[in-house]
Amino acid sequence: MSEESTPPVETDPDDDQEDLVIEEVELDEIETLKTQLADKEEEINGLIDKERRSRADVDNFRKRIIKEKADAIKYANEQLLKKIIPISENLDRALSAPNLNIESLKEGVEMIVREFHGFLEKVNVKSIPALGEIFDPSVHEALSQIESDEHEENFILEEYAKGYSLNGRVLIPAKVVIAKSPVDNASDTSLDDEPETLSDEAPDDTEIVS
C-alpha cells in the first residue's frame, strides 16, 4: 500500500502580516503596563517615604512638647522670683545700713512693704475683704465665735490673718473671728426654780420591794 503524500499547506501572506501586527500590539501593551507598574511602584515608595517622615515629625513634635512642658514646670516660678529677689535684697540692705536706728529701720521696712504690695498688684494678687463683712465660707475661715448683742450673726469682728486671691481664685482664706447671737439664759434659770421632783418628796418609810 503506497503512502499518500499530503499536499503542503498554503499560507496567506495577509494572515502572516496580521499575526505580526497583533504581536507588535501585544508587545506595546506589555511595555506600557511595565511602565505604568514602574510609575506606580515609584509613587508608592514616595508615599512610604512621606509617611515615614510624617511619623518622624510627629515623634519629634511630641518629644519637644514633653520637654517644653517639663521646662515650664521646672521654671514656672522664674518670673516670680525675679520680682521677689530685689525685695529681699532691699531688706538685706536696710538691715545692714550703718547707723541703724528705730526710725530708719521703720522707714526701710515701710518702703519694702510698699514695694511688696506693688509686686502683689502686678501679679494680680488681691487681699480679700474681711473685717466688717459678713462671713463667707468660700473666702473666710472662722477661727472662733464671740457672742455679741451689737452685731448680726456671722458678722466678722476680728481679722486674725489676711486672705489673698489670685485672678479671682482664693490663694489663702482670711482667718477671722465672727459674731454669734448670745445664748438665752432664761430657760436655764427657770429650771433652777422648778419644785423638787416627787421622788425627792417620798416618805422615808417607803417600802422598797426587792
MIRO-170214 format. One line per field, with one value per residue (C-alpha): residue number from 1; residue in three letters; x, y, z. Coordinates in Angstrom, 3 decimals, decimal comma, m for minus. Each point is the difference from the previous one (the first is absolute). Layout:
% MIRO-170214
num	c(NUM|...)
residu	c(ala|...)
x	c(X|...)
y	c(Y|...)
z	c(Z|...)
END
This chain:
% MIRO-170214
num	c(1|2|3|4|5|6|7|8|9|10|11|12|13|14|15|16|17|18|19|20|21|22|23|24|25|26|27|28|29|30|31|32|33|34|35|36|37|38|39|40|41|42|43|44|45|46|47|48|49|50|51|52|53|54|55|56|57|58|59|60|61|62|63|64|65|66|67|68|69|70|71|72|73|74|75|76|77|78|79|80|81|82|83|84|85|86|87|88|89|90|91|92|93|94|95|96|97|98|99|100|101|102|103|104|105|106|107|108|109|110|111|112|113|114|115|116|117|118|119|120|121|122|123|124|125|126|127|128|129|130|131|132|133|134|135|136|137|138|139|140|141|142|143|144|145|146|147|148|149|150|151|152|153|154|155|156|157|158|159|160|161|162|163|164|165|166|167|168|169|170|171|172|173|174|175|176|177|178|179|180|181|182|183|184|185|186|187|188|189|190|191|192|193|194|195|196|197|198|199|200|201|202|203|204|205|206|207|208|209|210)
residu	c(met|ser|glu|glu|ser|thr|pro|pro|val|glu|thr|asp|pro|asp|asp|asp|gln|glu|asp|leu|val|ile|glu|glu|val|glu|leu|asp|glu|ile|glu|thr|leu|lys|thr|gln|leu|ala|asp|lys|glu|glu|glu|ile|asn|gly|leu|ile|asp|lys|glu|arg|arg|ser|arg|ala|asp|val|asp|asn|phe|arg|lys|arg|ile|ile|lys|glu|lys|ala|asp|ala|ile|lys|tyr|ala|asn|glu|gln|leu|leu|lys|lys|ile|ile|pro|ile|ser|glu|asn|leu|asp|arg|ala|leu|ser|ala|pro|asn|leu|asn|ile|glu|ser|leu|lys|glu|gly|val|glu|met|ile|val|arg|glu|phe|his|gly|phe|leu|glu|lys|val|asn|val|lys|ser|ile|pro|ala|leu|gly|glu|ile|phe|asp|pro|ser|val|his|glu|ala|leu|ser|gln|ile|glu|ser|asp|glu|his|glu|glu|asn|phe|ile|leu|glu|glu|tyr|ala|lys|gly|tyr|ser|leu|asn|gly|arg|val|leu|ile|pro|ala|lys|val|val|ile|ala|lys|ser|pro|val|asp|asn|ala|ser|asp|thr|ser|leu|asp|asp|glu|pro|glu|thr|leu|ser|asp|glu|ala|pro|asp|asp|thr|glu|ile|val|ser)
x	c(0,000|1,517|0,187|m1,989|1,945|m1,765|0,039|1,820|m2,218|m0,036|0,089|m1,523|2,567|m2,686|m0,584|3,689|0,065|m3,014|1,653|3,063|m2,086|m1,819|3,304|1,368|m3,154|0,235|3,640|m0,829|m2,737|2,376|2,603|m2,670|m1,136|3,587|0,481|m3,220|0,991|3,390|m1,672|m2,371|2,860|1,845|m3,145|m0,529|3,625|m0,412|m3,125|1,813|2,883|m2,444|m1,845|3,290|0,999|m3,418|0,395|3,440|m1,360|m2,837|2,421|2,358|m2,931|m1,183|3,481|0,275|m3,388|1,007|3,265|m1,717|m2,567|2,738|1,885|m3,185|m0,532|3,669|0,247|m3,620|1,025|2,866|m1,752|m1,491|3,396|1,534|m2,471|0,371|3,811|0,374|m2,367|2,157|3,112|m1,574|m0,794|3,617|1,235|m2,384|1,244|3,666|m0,238|2,501|m1,277|m3,187|m2,627|m3,680|m1,156|2,177|m0,892|m3,691|0,409|1,884|m2,610|m2,820|1,750|0,396|m3,647|m1,095|2,264|m1,423|m3,588|0,888|1,356|m3,224|m2,027|2,070|m0,628|m3,723|0,042|m2,657|m0,912|m3,394|m2,268|m0,800|m0,292|m3,552|m1,290|m2,409|1,738|0,299|1,340|1,291|2,543|0,113|1,096|m1,645|2,407|m2,508|m3,338|m0,777|m3,446|m1,120|m3,211|1,283|0,657|m2,001|0,732|3,261|1,200|3,825|1,290|3,732|2,415|2,720|1,805|m0,631|m1,256|1,132|m1,332|1,778|m2,017|m3,187|0,995|0,614|3,660|m0,325|m3,327|m0,228|0,114|m2,667|m2,022|m3,747|m2,969|m2,791|m3,227|0,178|m1,399|m3,402|0,528|m3,674|m0,752|3,022|m1,022|m3,575|1,232|1,543|m3,363|m1,912|m1,313|1,710|m1,028|m2,520|2,642|1,827|m3,201|m0,716|m0,277|2,946|m2,003|m0,771|0,340|2,426|m0,937|3,027)
y	c(0,000|3,197|2,979|3,000|3,251|2,929|3,071|2,982|2,497|3,242|3,081|3,272|2,828|2,310|m2,295|0,015|3,745|0,207|m2,313|2,194|3,079|m1,700|m1,038|3,512|1,420|m2,486|0,861|3,693|m0,624|m2,011|2,746|2,557|m2,096|m0,396|3,748|0,634|m2,599|1,639|3,385|m1,393|m1,635|3,299|1,796|m2,565|0,305|3,774|m0,316|m2,408|2,459|2,848|m2,015|m0,840|3,668|0,935|m2,543|1,368|3,566|m1,015|m1,832|2,987|2,330|m2,246|m0,048|3,788|0,494|m2,320|1,905|3,395|m1,180|m1,283|3,292|1,971|m1,921|0,236|3,744|0,942|2,424|1,605|3,303|0,080|m0,459|2,726|2,422|m1,290|m0,078|3,815|0,335|m2,398|1,949|3,259|m1,618|m1,152|3,518|1,513|m2,325|0,551|3,799|1,880|1,989|m2,037|1,273|m0,618|2,847|m0,906|m3,675|0,889|2,078|m2,816|m2,586|2,268|0,458|m3,746|m0,605|2,498|m1,698|m3,395|1,235|1,403|m3,393|m1,715|2,473|m0,695|m3,742|0,636|m1,200|1,811|0,001|m1,428|2,426|m1,357|2,390|1,371|m2,426|m2,902|m3,363|m1,814|m3,562|0,105|2,735|0,099|m2,483|0,413|m0,613|0,723|1,602|2,744|0,740|3,514|2,014|2,805|m1,958|m2,343|m3,697|m0,822|3,613|0,008|1,624|m0,635|m0,897|m2,259|m0,378|1,531|m2,101|0,313|m0,948|m0,476|0,923|m0,490|m3,376|m0,262|m0,521|0,343|0,481|2,832|m1,318|1,786|0,136|0,312|1,051|m2,262|0,710|m0,202|m3,112|0,617|m0,863|0,427|m3,645|m1,028|2,118|m1,272|m3,525|1,018|1,287|m3,198|m1,891|m3,113|m3,219|m2,320|m2,615|2,436|0,552|m3,688|m0,991|m1,585|m3,117|m0,804|m3,718|m1,110|m3,320|m2,043)
z	c(0,000|m1,079|2,341|m1,063|0,123|1,640|m2,034|1,608|1,801|m1,726|2,283|m0,814|0,165|1,317|2,985|0,860|m0,130|2,320|2,536|0,051|0,604|2,894|1,586|m0,282|1,607|2,859|0,543|0,080|2,537|2,169|m0,123|0,894|2,958|1,154|m0,161|1,912|2,601|0,465|0,394|2,620|1,883|0,029|1,201|2,775|1,123|0,104|2,140|2,343|0,403|0,593|2,637|1,735|0,049|1,357|2,783|0,816|0,057|2,328|2,291|0,116|0,686|2,831|1,537|m0,290|1,668|2,861|0,481|m0,121|2,538|2,311|m0,340|0,657|3,234|0,964|m0,588|0,742|2,756|m1,903|m0,739|3,488|1,634|m2,162|1,579|3,563|0,136|m0,189|2,953|1,985|m0,968|1,158|3,330|0,356|m0,799|2,529|2,727|m0,839|m0,221|2,213|2,970|0,066|2,416|0,613|m2,209|m2,977|0,406|0,002|m3,163|m1,700|0,924|m1,172|m3,346|m0,392|0,914|m2,654|m2,514|0,886|m0,293|m3,424|m0,981|1,114|m2,013|m3,132|0,225|0,639|3,606|2,008|3,681|0,958|1,880|3,442|2,944|0,215|m2,641|0,375|0,260|m3,340|0,319|m3,584|0,849|3,816|2,654|3,407|2,877|2,763|0,864|2,505|1,386|m0,860|0,476|m2,241|m3,200|m2,161|m0,270|m1,873|0,021|m0,170|3,167|m0,346|m2,776|1,326|m3,366|m3,400|m2,890|m3,617|m3,426|m3,335|m3,097|1,986|1,466|3,736|0,872|3,768|1,787|2,508|3,579|2,020|3,216|m0,510|2,121|1,184|1,799|3,798|1,600|1,651|3,683|0,989|m0,603|2,085|3,018|m0,167|0,519|3,324|1,259|m0,704|3,092|1,116|m1,633|1,588|0,585|2,276|2,041|0,565|3,725|1,619|0,910|m3,623|m0,362|m2,672|m1,520|m0,776)
END
